[in-house]
């Protein structure tokens, strides 16, 4: 290699497809020459006992057979110092990358390719909201332990982060601060609730007409499987969720909407969960099941921990950079989450003049601040952060929109999560959940006393126009004060008085069983909750499986719950394959399709890796979407990201305008021809040729840091959830019976260090629908021992 070759040049060569990609040995050799941090990235996996000084007390860390740290400490300060240290050893680059993204500082280390992302995140000022969180939690346990956790992280970052990516990008991370943890809390909330759907729907209405927008983006999907069935929410009324539009025609700029849509929640974000009472189980005690569906990547979004002091014993997963177990169990009970889909973001237009906006009866100056975005290898960019009383104003190429989002206020969620670890039963969980301000989630819980719980978490705003409650699915006139949230203070402390009270949100104490899969929460809520929910396929299927079992003579046990989590029946296929087969059989000149139609005709509609029919269906469905919506959308200047939900496509009338001059049958057949052409061109023979874990990339896009391509089962519409096209899916599968051992699995491995045996040691098990124990298995000497005054 040339003397002046830098690590960044090496990355450029790898990204450009250089020969180093194909073999790890040359890459390792190159990196050893240039590593600034003693080359310990590849030595860090050869663990011997290391003694670490801690001013907070004694602790030990033992890793089990899957790289899960089991941490025992004499007190919580010592515990969370060790948690910080361990997370930084295992996931330092991931932690740094995520805080950089949210702060708008990616370009500082990777160049101008991420400049647009940095501009968006800077304009939203998530960092300002995180600073408000630090101030609010200063006198709480979560705030104090966040300080201790940061000390543990910095004991690694200031010494040797042991991550190959820091060497690749030629930089050393800044010290970790408590605000960084709060910033990652904002990232979690934004990932789950940040949506620009209202703006996209408004643009569709502008381009295709209001009737088309209502049909393609309905406020309610027609199905009979809401989360809470057979009842109305507490305090509900027949018109509680009805809304009226604010005055005026609010057009939106397509360039601005397209740009903003790049930074909202990824498509496919969702989750499954259910809790079953002891009345239905073999043991007579409840079972909790949860598999959150988030972006899948290497390393995974979750980090597993098993923590214990004399006062607390908790195990489960957290997000790297967050000290407390988010989903898991303690000695009293277990909890899990799915996304509610609640509408907690609003948009405003304003009357403006030079540097000012009109608010009610006065002109006010925008709150503005100039910030510089450093750009590695390029010119730094100066960005103007602009705010109103409602929140940030996002401007791009002469267009602007005001944004209010609940996560931009200080919130108490870290304290609620901390308290979950200490909860001693149902009453404790309910009290702590009142503090869970963001994001809005479906909480399921069970305890070893036999209690079960479903509750909606998070602050949900009540909007009013002219004193009447309205839907949030519209662009409000911010100058007139329409739709604003009473008691909301962006970048400060909110009183939240204009939000749905905790006891008026949907919930059920001690349900017999309840299932959540991001579908509609309840048929008749007391207040507007959301403008739309996810496709209900998983929710329908979960209730179908639970109902059948509950009415049989067989009790529910862990084996049955596993089969539910691994269920691959695709209700889209069940509905659409019969008319597709019939249309093709009735048509002329389709002999070349016979092999594929025969496979579909005899298929059980399960998305399994060895199935030819599953491959044909998934390829056909995407072609069917394009053939149905593509012509009109392209003519209107709208790309595929504006296509409606699968449920809408499935339920189009046979004479729908979207089939154009052709019949539905003709569109179906032509989509099948296109699908078969793709299959034959790619040489695919089964679903597993397409549906592999190879889509789970590393954030840097480096092939050798990604995962191997293991075939797996499931689709975006099945309970066993995997959307290879994004990719998103089951980011953590967990089953916790109140009698017996808990089991779970990660899609990859618990370590973020490429050379660790735990980088991807759970991947094959995850792909095959297998599980591992969450129990404490302590063997041998500790990997890390934390002692007072030691060096």
N, C-alpha and C positions, 0 to 999 in steps of 0.2 A: 504494500500500500504506500502511496505517496506520503511524504513527511507531513505535508500540510493538510491531510485529510482529517476532518473533524468528525465528532460523533454525529452532528446534525447532517453532515454530508453523507454519512453512512445511512442514516435514516432515509434521506432523500433517495439514495440508491436502492434501498430495500423497497420503499414505496413505489419506485419506478419499475420494480420487477427485476432487480439485480440478482445475480446468481447466489448471493448470500441467503436469499429466502429459502432456497430448497434444502439447505443443510445447516444444522445448528452449529456444527463444529467451527466453520470459518467465522460465523457471527460471534461466537464466544471468544475466539482468538482475537478478533478485531477489538471487541469490547474490553478485553483484559488489558490491551495496550493503552486504551484511552480512559479507562475508568478512573474518576477522580476520588472515589471513595473506597480505596484499597481493594477493589474487586470482590467485595464480600457478597455481591448479589448471588453468586453461584456457590459460595461457601456457607451461606447462612442456613442451608438445610441440614448441614452436618452438626446437629445440635448436641452440645455438651452442657452440663449445668453451668449457668452463668449467674453470678451474684451481682445484684444491682442495689445501689444505695437508694433508700427511700426514707424521707423524713416523716412519713405517715404511718409507719408500722410494718410489721412482718407479713409476708404473703408468699405463696408458692404457686407456680404455674406448671401443670402437667398436661401434656397433649395426649389425647386418646388416639385410637387407630385411624381416625379420619381427620386428624389435625384440629380438633375442637379443643380450645384451652379450657381446662378445669382449674378455676382459680379459687384458692382458699386463703382467707385473710383474717387478721385479728380484729379488724374494724372496717367500716365502709370507706374511710379515707384511704387506707392501705389497699382495699379491694379495687377502687376505681383508679388509683394510680397504676396498679398492675394491669387493669383493663386498657388504659390508654397506652401503656408500653406495649402490650401484646398486639393490640390493633395496629399500632404503627409498625411493628415488626412484620406483620402479615399483610397489611393493606395500605402502606404509606402513600404510594403513588395515587391510588384510587381516591383516598381522602383529599390529597392535595389537588387533584384534577377537578373534583367536584366543587371544592370551595372556590377554585379559580373560575370555573364556569359560572357559578352564581354571582361572583363578584365582578365578572366581566374582565378577567385577566388571563384568559387562555392565550391570546396573541403574544403575550409577553414571553412565552416559552415555545410556541409552535409557529409563530409568524402570522401573516395577514389572512391565512385561510379561515381563521376563526373570528375575523374582525366583526362580521355582522352579528354573530352571537354575542360578542362582547358589548357591542353597541346596545342591543336589546336589553341585556341584563343590567348594564349600567343605567339605562334610562328608567328601568323599573325600580332601581335602587333597592334590591333585595337586601343589600348590606345594611342600609339604613333601618330596615325593619328588624334585622337581626340584632342591631345595636339596641333597639328598643326592647327586645326580648331580654337581653342581658340586664338592662336596668330593672325591668319588672321582676326578674327572678333573683335579684341580688341577695335577698334575705331568705331564700328558700333552700331546701336540701338540694334540689336540682341545680341551683346556681352555684352553691358551694362545691358540690362534687364535680361540677363542670370545670371549675378551677383546678381541682386535684387531678382530674382526668387529663387536662391539658398539660400539666407537669409531667405526667407519665408519657404522653405522646412526645414531648420535647426531649425527654431523656433519650429517645431514639433519634429524632430529627436532627438534634444538634451534635450527635455522635456519628451515626452511620445508618441511614434509612434502609440500606440493604434492598433496594429495589432497582431492577435493571433499567426501568424507564427513566430514572433520573440520570443515569449514565448516557442513555440514548439521546436525551434532549439536552444534556450538558448544563444542568442547573441543580442547585441544592435548594430544597424547600425552606420557606420561611418558618419561624417558630409557630406552633399552633396556639391559638387563643380561644377563650371561651366563646367569643362571638363567632368563630368558625363552626363550632358545633351548632349554634343557633342558626347559622346560615344554612347548614345542611338540613336542619328541621324545616326551613323555608323551602328548600329544594324538594323534600319529600312531599310537602303540602302542595307545591306547585305542580309536581308530576301527577298528583292525583286529582287536582281540582282546576288547574289552569286551562281554560277552554275559550276559544274564540268562535265557538259555534254560532253565537248570536250574529256576529259579523258575517260569517259565511252564509248563513241563511238569508240575511238581508241582501247580500250580493246576488244570491240565486233569485230572490224575489225581483231585484232590479233587472236581471238579465233574462229570466225565464217566466216571470210573472208571479204574482202572489199566490195564485191557485196552485201552481207547480211547487212553490216553496212549501206550502201547507201539506201537499200530498207527499213530497219527498222527505220532509223533515217534520213528521207529526209530533205533537206534544205528548202523545200517548200511543203506545203499541197495543193492539187489541189482543189480549190474552188473559187467561184466568189464573195466573200463577204469580201474583204479587208476593212480596216477602211475608207480609202479614195478611193472611187469608181470612175471609169470612167476617171481617169486622172493619169498622171505621176507626181512624186514629182518635186518640183522646181529644175531646173538644172539637171534633170535626163537624163540619156543616156541609150542606149539599153544594154550596157555591164557594167554599173556602179557597179553592185553588183557582177559581176563575179570575182572569185578568183582563184589563182593557189596555189598549195601546195608548202611549203618550201621543201628544198632538204633533202634527207636522210630518213631512216626508223626509226621512233621514237616509240619504244615499251614502254609499260607502265607496272608497277608492279600492279597486281590485289589487293594485300593487301593494298597498298597505296591508290589506287582508291576507294576501298570499305570504307576505313577509312575516307577519305576526303568527300565522298558522304554523310556521316552521318551528316555533318555540313553545307550543302548547303541549299538553299531555299527549304522549305517543298513542297512536291508534292501537287498540288491543289491551290497553290498561284496564284491569278489572280484578276479579278474584272469585273464588268459591269459598263458602263456609257453611257449616251446619252444626247445630248442637241438638243432641237427642237426650231426653230425660231417662232416668232409670226405669220408668214405666215401660220403656220399649227395648231395653237392653238385656243381654243375657246375665250380666253381673248385678243388675239392679241399681247401678250407678250411671251417671251421665257419661257421654263421649263428646268431645269437641274435635271437629275436623276443620282445617283451614289450608288453602293453597292460594296465596296471593299471586295474581298475574301481572307481572311487571316486565320491563325490558330484560332480555336475556343476553348476557355478555360474559366475557372472561376478564376478570373474575366476576362471580355473581354479585348481585346488588346487596345480598344479605351476608352477615357474618355471624356464625354460631358461637355461643358462649355458655358456660356452665359455671355459675358464680355462687360462692357461699361464704358467709360469716356466721357467727353465733346467732345473729339476729335475722338473717335472710338467706334463703336458698332459692335461686331462680335460674332457669335455663330456657334457652330459645335463641332467637335471632335478633340482631339489631342492624342498623345501617352503619357501615364503617364511618367513624367520625362522631357517632352518637354513643354515649356510654351505657345507656340502660337497655335492657331487654324489651323489645317492642312487641313481639309476638312470642308467646311461650307459656310457661307454667311455673308456679311456685308450689309450696307444700299444701296450700289451701285449694287451689283451683287452676284453671287454664283459660286463656283468652286468645281470640284471633280477630282479624279485621278483613272486611271487603269494602270497596268504594261505594258510597251511596249515589254518586252522580249529582249531588245537590248543587244548585246554581248559587255560587258564592262569589261571582264576578259580574260586574256591571260595566256598561260603556256609556260615555256621555259625549255630546257635541256641545260646543260653546259658541256664542257670539264673541268675536275677538277684534281687537285693534292693536296697534303697535305695543307689544309687550304686556298686554292686558287681556283679561277675559271678563265678560259680564257675569256677575253672580247675583241673582235676584235684582235688587234695585241699585246696585253700585258696580263700578268698574274696579277690578282688583289687579294688581300686578301678579303675573305668574311668579311663583317661587322658583328661581333659577340658580343653577350652579354649573360652572364649567369644570369638567373632569377630563383628565388625560388618560388615554389607553395606550400603554407601552406596546410596541410591535417589534418583535425580534426580527432583525434583518430588514426592517423597513422604517418608514416614517411613523412616528407616534401620531395618534388621532385624538383630537379634542372633541368632546361630546358635551352638549348642553343638556343637563337634567332639568326637566321642567315639571312643576307640580301645581295642582289646584287643591281646593278644600276636599276633593273626593279622592285624590291620589295622583299618580303620575300621568303625564300627557305624553303619548308616544307619537312622534312626528317622523315622517319619511317623505321626502320629495314633495313637500308642499301640502301633504295631507296629515291630519291629526285625529286622534281619538283619546278621550280621557278614560282612565281605568280605575275602578275600585275593586279591590280583592281583599278578602278577610285576612289573608296571610300577611298583609302589609302593616298590620297592627301588632303590637306586643300581645303575646298569648302565653297561656300557662301549660300547654301540652307537655313540655318536658317534665314538669312537676307531676302531672297526672300519670305519665308513663313510669316515673320513679315510684310513685305510690302503688302502682299495680304490683310491683315486685314485693311490696310489704302487705298487700291486701290479705285479709283474714276471712274473706267470705263475701257474700252478695252485697251486704250493706256498704262495706268498704269500697267495692268496685263501683257502685252507684255514686258514692260521694266523690270518688276520684274522677269519674267520667264527667261530672259537671265541670271539671277544670279542663277537659279536653277540648280546647277552643278550635284548633285546626289540625288536620283537615277533617272534613265531614266523612265519617266512616260508619259502616254497620259493624257494631261490636257483638260478638257472640261469646258467652262465658258460661262455665259450669264450675261448681265447687264439689268438694268431697263430702259435703253435707247433703248433696243431692239437688241443689238449686241449679236452675238454668236461667239464662238472661239473653234477651236481644234488646239493644239500645242503639239509637242514632247519636253519634258524637258530633261535636263541632258547632260553630255559630252559623246560623242560617238567617240572612237578613229578611226583614219585612219591608217591601217597597210600597210606597204610596204615591198616587197622583191625585191632586185635588181632594186629599183626605181619604181616598179609597184605596184599598189594598189591590195591587196589580201584580202581574207576572213580571219576572225579570228578563224575559225573552224578547227584549226590544232595546233600541238605542234611546236613551233618555236625553231630554233637554236639560243639560247641566246648568245652563244659565238661568232657567226657571226653577231650579231646585227639584226637578222631577226625580222620583225614585231614590232619593238619597237615603242613607242608612242612619237613623237616629242613634247617636252615641258612638259613632265610629270615628276614630282618629287615626288616619294613616301615619305611620312612623312614630306613633306615640301610644299612650294607654287609652283603650276604649272602655266606655261604660257598658256598651252592648245593650242599652235599653230598647233599641229598636229592632231586636232580633227575637226569634222564636224562643220563648222560655223553655227551659230544660224539660219541665213536666208536660209541655204541650207537643214535644216532638214524639214521633212514633216509637213505641217500645212495648215489649211484652216480658213480664216477670214470670218465670217458671212455665214457659211453653212446653208442651209435650215433645214437640220437635219443630224446628224452624230452619229454613234453608235460604241462603242469600247468594246471589250470583249477579249483582249489579242490575237486577230488574227493578221495575216499579216497586216502591216500598209498600204503599197502601193505596187502595182505590179512591179513598175520599179523605185526603189530608185536611187538617184544620187550616193550614196555611200553604201557600205555594212553596214547593220544595225544589222542583227542577223542571227544566224545559224539555228534557228527554232523558231516557235511560238506555242502557245497553240492549242489544238484541237479547230477547228472553229465552233463547234456546237452552242455555245451561240451567237457568232457573226452573224452566218447565221440566227438564229431565231430572233434576235433583228431586223435585217434589214427586215426580212419577215414581222414582225408585223408592223414596221414603214411604210414600203412601202404600205402594204394593207390599212392602215388607211389613208395615204396621198392621195391615189387614190380613196378613198371613199368620200361620201358627209358628213362625220362626222369629226369634228375637234378633235384634241388631247387635252385632259384635264387631270387633276390630277387623276381622277378615272381610265382613260385608262392607264396612266403611272404606277399606282399601279398594275393593272392587268398584265402589262408587267413584273414588278419585281416579281410577284407571279407566272409567267408562268412555268408550269411543263412539257411541251412537251419534250420528250427525243428523239432527232433525231437518236440516236444509235438504239433505239427500233424500230423506224419507218422504218429503213433500214433492220434490222436483224431479227425481229420477223416474218415477212412473210416467208422467206426461212426456218426458224426454224420450223414453223408450218407445212409448206409443206413437209419438210423432215420427220417429225415425223408421219404425216398422211400417208405417202407413205411406211413407214417401218413396218415390222412385229414385233410382240411381244412388242408393246408399249402401251397395254391397260391400264396398271397401271398409265400411264402418261396422260390419256384422260382428267381428271378433270383440270389439269394444262394447257394442250394445248388448251382446250376449253376457258379457261380464257384469254389466250394470243390471241386467234383468234378473240375474241369479244372486245378486249381492244382498248382504244383510245390513247395508248402510253404516257399517262400522269403519272408522278411519284407522286401519291397521297397516303396519309397514309392509306386510307381504301381499297386500291386496292390489291387483291390477285395477279393479273397479274404483277403489278409493283414489288412485292416481288419476284415472279418467275423470272422475267427478271433480276433483279440485282444479284440474286444468280446464275442464269445461266451464265450471262456475265462473272463473275469472274472465273467460272469453265471453260468456253470456252477459256479465256485467258491462263489459266494454261495448258489446254489440247493441245492448239495450239503451244505455245512456250516452255512449260516446258521441254519436252523430250530433244530437242537439246540444250537448254540453260543449263540444269543440266549436260548434258554430257560434256559441255564446261566449267563447273565450274562457271557458272553465275546464280545468284539467280533472284527472281522475280523483284527486283529493276531495272534490266536491260531490262525488257519487254518494248516494244515500246508503243507509244501512242494509245489510243482507235481508232483514225481515221485510223491508219495503220492497225490495226486488222480488222476493218470493211471493208476495201477496199482490202483485200487479194483476189487474184484470186482463183477461185474454185480449181484449180489444183496446188496451191502453195505448195512449198516444206515443208512449216511449218505444213501442215496437215499429213506429213509423208506418210506411206503406206495406210492410210485410206483416204476416201473422206471427203470433208467438211461436208457433211450431216451426216456422221458417227460421226465425232468429235462433231458436234452440238448435236446430240441425246445423246451421252454418257455424255456430259456436262450437259444436262438437267436431266439425271438420277442422276448425282451427286448432282445437285442443289436440286432436290426433296428430296433426302435422307437427305440433310442438313436441309431443311425446316421441314420435319417430325420429325427429331431427336430433333430439337429445339422447336417443338410445335408451330411454327409460322403460323399465319392465314392471315395476311395482312402486307403490307409494313411497317406500323407504328410499328409493333412488332420488326422490325429490325432498322428502320430509326428513332432513338430517340436522344434527346439532352443529354442522359446519357453519351455519348461519350466525352462530354466537361469536361475534368478532370481539377482538380487543379494541378499546377506544382509539388506539393509535393506528388500527387497521393493519398491523403487522401480522402476516400469516403465521409465523412461527410462534407468536404469542396467543394465537387463537386456539380453539378446541378442535379435536378431530371430528370428522363427519360421521357420527354414529346414527344409523337409521332409528327412527322412533315413531310412536303412534300419536294420534290426536290431531285436531284441527282447531281453528279459532272458534268453532261453534260447539265443540264437545267439552264435556266435563273434564276429561283429561286434556288440558288446554295447551296447545302449542300452535302458534301462528308463525310458521317459518318465514313468511314473507316480510315480517317486521324486523327482527323476531321478538315476540313476546310470549308469555305463557307462565306455567307454574314455576315461580321463582323460589318456592319453598313448600314442600308438602309435609304436613304435620297431622298426626293423629294422636290425641291425648285422651285415653280412657281414665276415668276417675278410679278405676280398679285395674291395675296392671301397668306395664311399662309403656312409655310413650315412644313413638317412632317418627322419623322425619328423613328428609333427603334434600340436598342442594343440587342444582343443575350445574355441576362443575366440581368445585372443591373449596375448602375453607381458606386456603392460602392464596395470596395474590403474587407470591414469588414463583416465577416461572420454573425454577429448578427444584422446587419442593415436590416431594411425592404426593402432596395434598393439593396440588394445583388443579388437577382434574380427576382425582380418584373416585369421586362420586358420580361422574358424568355417565358412565355406562349403566350404573344402577338406576340413575334418574331416567335414562332413556328406556330402560326395561321395566319401569314401574316398580322398582324395589325400594326398600327402606332400610334404615339403620337405627339403632337404639339412640335415644336421647339421654339414657341413664348415665350416671357417673361411673366411669371405669378408670380407676387410678392405678397405674402400674409404674414401677421403677422410680428412679430419682427425678426430681423436678427439672424442667428445662430452665426455668428462671426461679431464683430465690431472692426475694426482696427483704433487705435487712436495714435496720437503722444504723447509720454510721459506717456502712460497709463500702468498699470500693471494688 
